[in-house]
Amino acid sequence: MKLELKTENENYSKSFSYFLKTVFFISLIIFFCDVSIKLGLIAKYYQIENNCKLLYVDKSKSNFKKLSKLSNLKSKQKIWEFCKEVVK
């Protein structure tokens, strides 16, 4: 007959390992969410800048609509002032 004793150190090391894995995955998720939010802001800025440059070349109604959606400005005068600040 064989008698085995399990020590509690194995349980602590397994639970500590599980805890470290959980913390690692949560930190990865937070990191990637932060990166995606920052990339979204950068993309929106470049989209506004590009549309403002297009507006200076082609003063079409569709360019005003695109900029109105991106910047939440309604009047053409405010959009012009906004574009002057962006394109500087």
C-alpha positions in Angstrom: 0.0 0.0 0.0 1.3 3.4 -1.0 0.7 6.6 1.0 1.0 10.0 -0.6 0.8 13.3 1.1 0.1 16.4 -0.8 1.6 19.5 0.5 -0.2 22.8 0.6 2.7 24.5 -1.2 1.5 23.0 -4.5 -1.9 24.5 -4.0 -0.4 27.9 -3.3 1.8 27.8 -6.3 -1.1 26.8 -8.6 -3.4 29.5 -7.2 -0.6 32.1 -7.5 0.1 31.0 -11.1 -3.6 31.3 -11.9 -3.7 34.8 -10.3 -0.7 36.0 -12.4 -2.3 34.6 -15.6 -5.5 36.4 -14.8 -3.8 39.7 -14.1 -1.7 39.4 -17.2 -4.8 38.8 -19.5 -6.7 41.6 -17.9 -3.8 44.0 -18.4 -3.5 42.9 -22.0 -7.2 43.6 -22.5 -6.9 47.1 -21.0 -3.8 47.8 -23.1 -5.5 46.8 -26.3 -8.6 48.8 -25.5 -6.5 51.9 -24.7 -4.6 51.5 -28.0 -7.8 51.1 -30.0 -9.3 54.2 -28.4 -6.2 56.2 -29.2 -6.1 55.0 -32.8 -9.7 56.0 -33.2 -9.0 59.5 -32.0 -6.0 59.8 -34.3 -8.0 58.5 -37.3 -10.8 61.0 -36.5 -8.3 63.9 -36.4 -6.7 63.0 -39.7 -10.2 62.5 -41.3 -11.1 66.0 -40.1 -7.9 67.5 -41.4 -8.2 65.7 -44.8 -11.8 66.9 -45.2 -10.8 70.5 -44.3 -8.1 70.4 -47.0 -10.7 69.1 -49.4 -13.1 71.8 -48.5 -10.5 74.5 -49.4 -10.2 72.8 -52.9 -13.8 71.8 -53.5 -16.5 73.7 -51.6 -19.1 71.1 -52.2 -22.2 70.4 -50.0 -21.0 66.8 -49.3 -17.7 68.1 -47.7 -19.7 70.4 -45.5 -21.9 67.5 -44.4 -19.0 65.3 -43.6 -17.3 67.9 -41.5 -20.6 68.7 -39.8 -20.9 65.1 -38.7 -17.3 64.9 -37.6 -17.1 68.2 -35.7 -20.7 68.6 -34.5 -20.9 72.1 -36.1 -24.0 73.1 -38.0 -23.3 76.4 -39.7 -21.0 76.8 -42.6 -19.3 79.8 -41.0 -18.4 77.8 -37.9 -17.1 75.0 -40.1 -14.9 77.5 -42.0 -13.5 78.9 -38.8 -12.9 75.4 -37.4 -11.0 74.4 -40.6 -8.9 77.5 -40.5 -7.7 76.5 -37.0 -7.1 72.8 -38.0 -5.2 73.5 -41.3 -2.9 76.2 -39.8 
